Amino acid sequence: MSERTVAVLSGGLSHERDVSLRSGRRLSTALRSVGISVDEWDTDASLMTRLTEQRPDAVVVALHGGEGENGSIQTVLELLDLPFVGADSHACRRALDKPTAKAEIARSGLLTPEWVVLPHTMFRELGAQALLDTIIARLGLPLMLKPDQGGSALGAQVVRDKADLPAAMVGALAYGDTVLVEQLIEGIEVAVTVIDGPDGPRALPAVEIVPEGGVYDYTARYTAGFTNFHTPARIDPKAAEAAADLAVSAHRLLGLRDISRTDAIVDADGAVHFLEVSVSPGLTETSLLPVVIEAAGGSLGAIYADLIERAISRAR
């Protein structure tokens, strides 16, 4: 591995730029600790020249949201025949679009909260209040609102009172043209990381997420001390097994590879409900993936070194 040169891509122009830069720095440090030569590159106008002229042995995408997860940067890497860690461009598009991912999960018979998806143009053309009243009549309260794409819980808001729904809708639409409205399932929030290995995808122990404010929003995710994590999650062993099975199923159903993270809710009866999946899990000091790797006695650098070798082997 000491002979490998790896490019870590981070930054970009999405709302999650700052988080991506933090993930990129931490991953680069971890890879260097296991002897890999790392170049940290932003996705700016110089990137194509760098990729073409320097041609690293492999690329790791540490971009969050936008072009980093919607298949765009993956398409570029595929065009350049550069090995990279993570899902291919087609799978990225399926996974980043939350309604598409939820539909795939629901079709397979797995649980996911009931939902509706509407663009902002429908509210303007048909009348916002009439549509909001109809949504409540269909889904009830409480509700979770979020942009149909993107991550880091940007724009995500819980609505428990009908009077709060219009403002929450505006807040969600600030991060995209389309909003996903789903029933809020009360329970224990967990995240399950899946890593591909020689015997196929395997789930790491579920991480239980307990935000101090009750909602795992952007501030709770990236401010130290605002959220408590429990690894393994304090759930029934059957629920833990179901959460692992759900994450592996999502990984396979959506055609993901190398690494993914599934977010889910365990309800009072122990049933596990799919929320969304990330093809580029965060790697900051408050992110979930480093938490579970550390709890399992593993090394972030060693795990990604193995994934890099897998990516290079696929290209041969």
C-alpha angles and dihedrals in degrees: 000000000000087000093056123101113202128188115214111202117206141145110045126158103282124114086260096061096118093049090048092053090052091049091049093051093049094047092048091052091049093050093048089052089064093047103265120141107233134196115194110211131181118217096248135127092289095058098089092051091049094048093047099043102034098033103192118215089247142352129226115201110217093169119125124208126345118038092356095066106019094075097259100112089038089056090053091051090048091051089052093046091235118154113238138179116247143031122336121251096268094051091046091057092051094048099044093052100077097200091051092050092046091050091053091050093047092049089056091057096252121133124261128156115269110260149177129207125208134169120229090248090069092058091050096046101039101032123269099234095051091051093046091051090051092050091053091047089054103039103021124208144336102047137182117219123195140152112271089240136028134057146232088077090276108169093006113138137171117227119198099157125056090225091062096054100087094053091045090051091053090049093052093046090054087076099043146357095252130053129208113212116191138169111268109238110207114220144077116332114221137175123208122196119208121201126188117232140164091288096045132264118343130188122232117218114291117259116221113219119211112175115195092227093049095246124082095222131152094282093048091049099051107027114087113239096018094099134038120214127203119198117217095027116248094244136119113282090242090053090048090053091047091050091051092048091049093052093048090046091051090048091053099038092053093045095243125162142195099006140001139158124220121202117208145161125233108209128210091272093053095254115143120224123198115232107170144316133233123212091191108041116201118260102191125126089268098040124116102235096062088046094057094041091052092046090053091051093248135133124242090211094050093048093050091043088059091048090050090054090050090052092050091048091053090057096054 
